């Protein structure tokens, strides 16, 4: 019993001593450098999760760059910060300049995951490794492979695996649109789009001939152009290179007719978009 | 004086912290990609090692031993080193911004570095005096910096060397570490 009391008192005393020492150091040391003060003020409005999507090593380093020159906002945009209207406003007030928030963006997966399996892959557990073997274990070599390389880089854990379909899904509520997943994905199946995108194509299959994988996936674009034909106001743009429908990223027109017309139901409506009201 | 010199050499080369004691291996591989960052890391470790050794020596000789609680050295040292690093970071940041930028993020990283904790324990275990403690801490820090700088120099060259694909990056770094370790064996028996 005695020994325990000694240990507890000792640790308490030393711990308190350390705390007091840090407090005193904080109080009696000279003031901080001007630049550093500014950096710290800027840093408190940044997301602070050090995802590195802006290209700087962490939020504090980013703040340091901003403190030097405010053009950093446009040369190395921090999407997460620009999504947050309040933070953008307070930062603008603090720096005494007009800061426009820019558009909120999110990531979407261009795959519905219905492709049949070509062979059972039992290798290294990453998409990058899996795609080395004839473009992945799925019939469709454009599909999401669902090993979750993107999950590892996501700073907010917005990406989840759909074990049944063997694809990943992105939670639009949690996604901050940083774009790290799109850079990581070896299949180039993730795209960063405006958060108010009214619909998107859940397929990544581009070649119009050479369709051995196509009939093995019930939820794939068959390049029939029906969606393009029914949309009269240019809601759907037909991309002649990839032979796929595209949606304008700036106008963000809802295309209910195209969603209705798609024979494979592969144009998915995003009900969370404000454009549907 | 001769003895102190021998102690310094022993800590820096013969009983090198990284290559013979296997302490501080994470920065050895983690921060040894670029010569510049390796040297900053080494300097930061040197600084913290000296400060931590002196403070922990004082604590051990005037507080822990007289009260007969030497067995609590581990936990007390961790506590003290962690807060010491915090204070040092604050002090450097407020007084010398150039030095702070040069040391960068490495200073706070050292809070839990095993090499720093290791040198304090060795000093206490060997029963060094304050001067010997100081010399051994400087020796250990210099040895650490030396090996980190050597490793990063080699790895910078390896980046552009024609290494077999399967050995690129970490595997070849491990091989280099082995060869470095063997070469440091040659210092054995010098003192």
Interface residues (C-beta under 8 A of the other chain):
Chain A: X6 X7 X10 X11 X14 X15 X18 X19 X21 X22 X25 X26 X29 X30 X31 X32 X33 X35 X36
Chain B: X59 X67 X69 X72 X75 X76 X79 X80 X82 X83 X86 X87 X90 X91 X93 X94 X95 X97
